[in-house]
Structures are given as structure tokens and as C-alpha cells.
Amino acid sequence: MSNAAGPPPAKRPVHVDVNDTEIAAGISKGNINISSGDTVNISQDFAADRRDAMVAEFERRRKARLVTVPTDDAEVKARLRSMGEPICLFGEGPAHRRDRLRELLAERGETFNSAAERQAEDETKAKVEQQTEVWYHEGPAELQAARRFIANYSLPRANQRLKHSRIQQARPDPEKYAKTQELHKTLRSLVSTASQIGDDRPLSFCRFSPDSKMLATCSWSGLCKLWSVPQCEEIRVLRGHNTRVGSIAFHPQATLSLSPTCANMASCDADGVVRLWNLESDTPIESIGDHDQRVARVEYHPSGRFIASTCFDNSWRLWDLEHNMELLFQEGHTAPVYSVSFQCDGSLVATGGMDACGRVWDLRTGRCVMLCDGHLKSVLAIDFSPNGYTLATGSEDNSVSIWDLRKKECVSNLPAHTNLVSGVVYEPNEGGYLVTSSYDNFIKVWSSTTSAPLKTLGGHTGRVMSVDISPNREFIASVSYDRTFKLWSPE
């Protein structure tokens, strides 16, 4: 037998897809050996698909490891049942059941919540939906009559205001610019002309009488006082509140055509009590309202027939003085309602709340017609301009926003102060300027046309709690935490 080696067996031809150059190069170098088959066709997408599948599987397992599942088998079964899955498979024990639940939760992108946690989440969700939902309910017959009264009262006034505005647009005043410059010059000359200690405790609010001859102040001692203007002599002390008084307001016709024996003023306190006062007695003639929590502000409707009160139960209310009854209990804010202001026509009312929102309400329909959403913190002051469509809001975020009801948007935002804004008041006749007060101890005067600062009034040693402008435009009054009030007028 010959031991010589014979020729090597012939190799079978191998056909490789020329498109896959890397695999062809590997075969030619001998790095890839194909032992069977004549042709191998490898798709270019094969490796990518396999890689994506592996990545997806790795991600699924990673998510499954992050899902926390309790060891209580009863809770595991309850969650499987709520997901529509069988609570037990053949031969499945508690450990495998937990793994199966973990895999299902990872696939759906969910986490395990106990029954108590799911119930709390459902309650929170329902509460949020209830707070954001706008709803209305049927009111008493007196409310319908009041809405008709307000419509009949406001429409002629609105018509007159718009007519006057059209005349001004059609016949521009050639001296308007000169008058504006003269007004700004006068405002820049404002100085403190009187200062008086008003009480033993901090003063919280002030308002001028419609005839500009009296100033009403209230304080944390529970006392309200009337002072002569400009002498700053005490006229009367009003005793009736047992705790901090939030605000005081004059009837629109008080000291003008209303009898001194009638209810000429209204005030409110932290106990939720609203008192009515005349100009002859130092005790209240009547009390209205049944507030369970603190009342921050009260304001008379331009007709004098109604009073609005803002309450810390997240509502504001409308009271009919003729029938001495609550007409409207209006919710809508998600936090205590703090400030309120009526439009000059009497058809709208604006409220500011500690939910950082202002709302404008149509008293004729009861609907919220505009949401002033832009502040970062509580809206503590709000006021309508005499033009009827401009609204100013002062906030705890130290800013003042100007809103245009025609555009339903904020047209200007003023970084007004270095501390919270406690008061905003428009000049009551034409709205030519705006006065703001703040806890930074200063009062500022702004142009209502350009929003430019005109004057900064400093003199209080404590935070300024409130500010007001006299109807005759001769004085600006401010009250402070330092227990004093000041009158400001041009030199």
C-alpha cells in the first residue's frame, strides 16, 4: 500500500452576495467557513433587527427590575385582577406570580400602587377635576330680579360711557398732550402734607368719602375712625368689631345725597362679620353676612344697593341691602378670595385670590368672562379704571399687571416694588394715573398711558398696607404698619 498522499478533495464553490463586502472578505481570508450548502444570502437588515430586538429585551428587563412589587400575595392577585389578567396560572406559585406581575407592569409602563394609594389618587384627581370644572346652579328669585336691576342700571351708563369715548376719538383734544404733561408735572411734585398716628395697632385700610372731606381708617385693634381732611382731626371712633378689621368702604352717595342716618359705610373683620354704619353713631346700625371664615374686603356696588364681600372660604358673595339677604354665593377660586372691585358701569366685578388668579364676573349673567392668569403668587389688590375696560392687579410676587378686557389679555407687567403689592388704585375721574403701595414701605405713582413711574413716595417706617385717591384728586392717603396715615398732595 502506498503511503503517498493523494490530491486534496476539490472544494465546493461558495456563492456570496456581493452586496455584503465584509462577509465576502472574511470568507476569502478563511476567517469564515461554510461547511454545507451552496449559497448563503445574508440580508443587511438582519444584524440591525437582531440588535434592536436585543436592546428592546434589555430595556424591558431593566424596567422590570425597577418595578417594585409587594410580597403580599393577596395584593398581587388584586392588582392582576384589576388589570384583567388571570390571578393564577397552572403550577404558578407566589414568587412566579410576582414576577409575572412585574413583567406586565413593565410592559405597560405602570407602577404598583396599593389599594389605599390608588384610592387617594382617584380622590385627588376627582378633586382637581371638580375645582377646574365651571358649573352653575339655580339661584333664588331675588337673584334673578337683582340681575335685571343691574342690567337696567348698567346698560344706560355703559352707553353713555361709550358715546363719550366715541366723541373723544372723533374730536381729539389738541391740548391733550399738554394736559398730560401738566398732570405728570403735578404728580412729580407730590410731598407729604400731613401725618397722623391713627391707632395703637397697625392700620390696615383707608378710604376717602365721596365728598373728599373725610378719611376712614381701620386697624388691627378692631376700631374704625373718621378723620377730617386735610386737618387730620379725629371726627368719630366706630366701635363694633372684636378683632382685626380688613377694610372699610363708603356708600357711593354717602356725604352727598344719602341721609346721614342711613347705612353710609360698611366694614369687615377677621371673624367674618360685616358691619354697617351711619355718620351719626359710633356703633353699627346693622350686621349682615354669615361668613364662617375671615372676610378680607367689602365693596359697594355703584348703585349702592349691593355689597360684595370676599371670604377665606374660597368664595365671594353679593348681598342685597334692600332685602338684607345673600343673593349670590360665588365659587370659582381655588384659594381664599382677597380683593374685589366693581366696574364703573356696575355690570362687572373683578376678584383676586390667593390662587394667583384674578377673575372678572358678569353680574347680569353670573358667568366668569375673563381669567387674569399671569401672576406667580396671590393677587392682593385689584381695581378697575374709569374707562371701563382696563384692570390693574397687584400681587404678592411684587408686580402689577395691567389687563385689557377688550383683548382679554395682559397688556403690561410692571416690576413695581421689591416686596408684595398691597394696593392698586386708579385716579377715580379719568384714570389718568395709577397709585400702588407695597410692603417695601413705599408708594409709587405711575402713568396709566405709558406705565412709566412718575413719583416714589417714601416716609413710612413700616410696610404700607393700603392707599387711596380722593375723588377731587387733591390728596393721596396711605396707611401703614407703623400705625400712622399720611396725606400726600402737590407742593
PyMOL commands that set and color helices and strands:
alter all, ss='L'
color gray80, all
select helices_A, chain A and resi 21-28+44-66+73-82+94-108+115-132+141-170+176-188
alter helices_A, ss='H'
color red, helices_A
select strands_A, chain A and resi 15-16+39-40+190-197+203-208+214-219+223-228+234-239+245-250+265-269+274-277+286-288+295-300+306-311+315-320+325-331+337-342+348-353+357-362+368-373+379-384+390-395+400-404+409-414+421-426+433-438+442-447+453-458+464-469+476-480+484-490
alter strands_A, ss='S'
color yellow, strands_A
deselect
rebuild
show_as cartoon
